[in-house]
Amino acid sequence: MDKEEEDGGSVRLQVLELTKLSGACSSGDTMFTPQSSIEKGDSNNSNSVSAIRPAVSAPEKQLTIFALRLAVLEKVATSLGTLGFIWATVVLLGGFAITLAKTDFWFITIILLIEGTRIFSRSHELEWQHQATWSVTDVGINSFRALRSSSHFLVETVKSIFRPIAVRKQSQHSREVSGRNNPEASPGNRGTRKMPSRIWKTSDVPLLPYAPWVFLSRNISKLLYWLQLLSATACVVLSLLKLIKRDYGEVAKGDTDKRNRKSALTIFYALALAEALMFLMEKAYWEWKLSFCRLLEKVNKECDLGDTGMVSIRRFFYDAYSKCVDGSIFDGLKMDMVSFAMDLLASNSPDEQLIGARILRQFATSESYSDDTLQKIGINLPVIERLVEMLNWKDPQEEEIRQSAAEILSKLAGKKQNSLRVAGIPGAMESISSLLQTHRNPSNAPDEICEKKIIFDQGNYGYWTFNHLGLLILKKLARDHDNCGKIGNTRGLLPKIVDFTHAEDRLLKDENVTQSQILTVKRSLQLVKMLASTTGSTGKHLRSEISEVVFTISNIREILRNGEKHPKLQELGIEILTSLALEENATERIGGTGGVLKELFNIFFKQGMAGDQNHVKIAAGQALAMLTMDSKSNCHRILKLKVLEKLVGALEVPLLRVTAARILRNLCAFSGSECFYQLTGVRAAAPTVLKAIMSEENKLQEVMLGLAAHGFKFMTSEESSVFFEKTGIKEVYLAHKLVEILRKYKYPPIKFPRIRRFTIELAIWMMRDKETNVHIFKDLGMEKELEGVLETTSEIESFNIFSGTVGLNRHGASMHSLVETALKLLEEQ
């Protein structure tokens, strides 16, 4: 299956040998044993602790260092130009204006005008280039090559400026490109992208009312670019011409006003030449890295942002370069793609929001950069709030932004601290609930429920993708106990989740069904399971709420009945029933739903299941044991199914014997006296039970002691004598084993905490069955062992089942009363 299998919280058992599996089942944690909160915490959060990965250099560092080097060249050129401008205006035009030759005067004037124009245009070129990158939809027209079109012929550039500009709408192909990382659904590049309706889009501003297609702001950067190149080239030509000829005019002897004119002019032309050459060097370096080395494309490939990612990379580069030029040359080094994307996400521009969402989604889902990205997002609460807000954006033109926000949050929720921050945002659960596209219209008639409507993908919107993401986010949030309570308290959310657990016959039986539909059912079942297994008062409330949804149990029943090809779904459904059975009302609802008990027994007794599916049978047995616990009505329903003989036979099957013994023990203990004759068939299990008590240990020995303590009551004294004689195990041997068990377990073991209780119950039955057994126990030192039990009793021995470390379903008789009863029997004799 997909990677999300890891998030299911399920435990897979690999069946190597039947006996090993039986042992694993006997020692595994169930509701019949208390679970350490420390152990549970570790298991729940094991996949939220990421393995430490080696540091990976961020691809954008190549751009920031390139921007710094360009800024150094730019500032050197600007400094030389400023020095030359000051030299010309103060020294030449100020001191030699009257004595300059006509050609020098005009050369200096032209150079100053050219340089002034170039410096002015340079100071604004970045601003215009910045504006030209604001449009994402123009990626096909205003590619970066067009913006740095010095590598093209001037004629082609002029043509491109005067060519009519038609904004291309997003096609289905663009949807496929942008959605390449998510094969389930492509994000919403369908139709026209949403644009601001009340403000101008800066790249489309017509500066003049006439021929606006020429004077669009997106074309001005091209004009300024070429203007600078022409200015610098002209400056080089003029300066070289003068430096080569050096015809600065004749200086008459004794003319002190002109004696330094030649040196001053040489310095000026040299400064102008150096400044222009430095600028051209910068442009050459620019073109070399971007046109020939294709630096932007290389970084985009390393970031894996796809074709549309060039807009993001270009925008980031311009921002870094602008910072280096406008401020300190080191300002751009402080930028990174994640912070850049978070700033864009907070913008009011749809294009900037989309750029930011795309970058964050890619980096959050990247194996190399996800840890650092999620850490940065996790400590920035405004960004998390913005992402949560975007989940409510249902406009088809904002589909990709919404899907990106959902994917980022699904990754963010995988970290415990981040999941707490997400769930702590007011309205977060309602926003996540809006991703689940299913609802029931309110009915005017109080005696009916409207049919549910799950919205599938439509031509212009991928609803099914949002269902997956919504369930995934909720599943990750549900790992935390407090978040489970918030999910349960969110109005209308639990019924939505339960609706997704419904699977039609066709879906379960058809081998050609799409995996996405099965994945939706699986995720919803995993989520319900996590909610139903919550501990404490929160769990009690959730189990009550889940069982009160009228479709919960019936949906699971259909999965049990028709889901033979999907054992994982069956196991999840069974585990939900097991958790719900912790509540008395839910137990009655499950037993009263037609066919549930029958389907559980069908799975439990099913022959020929693959070895890797045996865990489903084990889960079914545990669910039946829970449903029969202290429930007379369910015990009666099971007896009507006439499965007693099969349960007795299951005691011989290593895989089933633990759960079969539990079910039989519950039937004997909670069915009531009116079912005495129906339960006499349990006597057939006596030889198997007795042998297990004498030879087995730990969990299996515990459940067999419990079954014996209640099952042997259906034998008369004469029948028990015949039974012991047939098995070849004398009562004295059994009594010796019971005393040995009490002596071995001075304190109740956590994995099988009821073993001492069941031992004492069986000893009481034996002493009541025959007086001779009392003497046997006295001789074996039973009284001393019982007194030791009185000194070491614990609350852990007082309960049938546990929710975490909290005991549920207290035994009718306390350990003290059992010990006192046994001691009284010993004393009376």
Secondary structure, DSSP 8 states (H G I E B T S, - for coil): --GGGGGG-------S-HHHHHHHHHHS--TTS---HHHHHHHHTGGGS---------TTHHHHHHHHHHHHHHHHHHHHHHHHHHIIIIIIHHHSTTTS-HHHHHHHHHHHHHHHHHHHHHHHHHHHHHHHTS-SGGGGTS-HHHHTGGGS-HHHHHHHHHS--------HHHHHHHTTT-TT---S--SS----SSS--GGG-BSSSSSTTTSBHHHHHHHHHHHHHHHHHHHHHHHHHHHHH-------TT-GGGTTHHHHHHHHHHHHHHHHHHHHHHHHHHHIIIIIS-HHHHHHHHHT--TTHHHHHHHHHHHHHHHHHHS-TTGGGG--HHHHHHHHHTSS-HHHHHHHHHHHHHHHH-TTTHHHHHHHHHT-HHHHHHHHHHTT---GGGHHHHHHHHHHHHHHTTSHHHHHHHHHSTTHHHHHHTTS-EE----SSTT-----EE---BTTB-HHHHHHHHHHHHHHHTTSHHHHHHHHHSTTHHHHHHHTT---HHHHH-TT--HHHHHHHHHHHHHHHHHHT--HHHHHHHHHHHHHSTTHHHHHHHHHHH-TT-HHHHHHHHHHHHHHTTSHHHHHHHHHSTTHHHHHHHHHH--S--GGGHHHHHHHHHHHHHHHTT-HHHHHHHHHTT-HHHHHHHTT-TTTHHHHHHHHHHHHHHS-GGGTTTTGGGGGGHHHHHHHHHH--HHHHHHHHHHHHHHGGGS-HHHHHHHHHHHT--HHHHHHHHHHHHHH-SS--SSSTTHHHHHHHHHHHHHHH-HHHHHHHHHTTHHHHHHHHHHH--GGGGEEEEETTEEEEE-SS-HHHHHHHHHHHHHH-
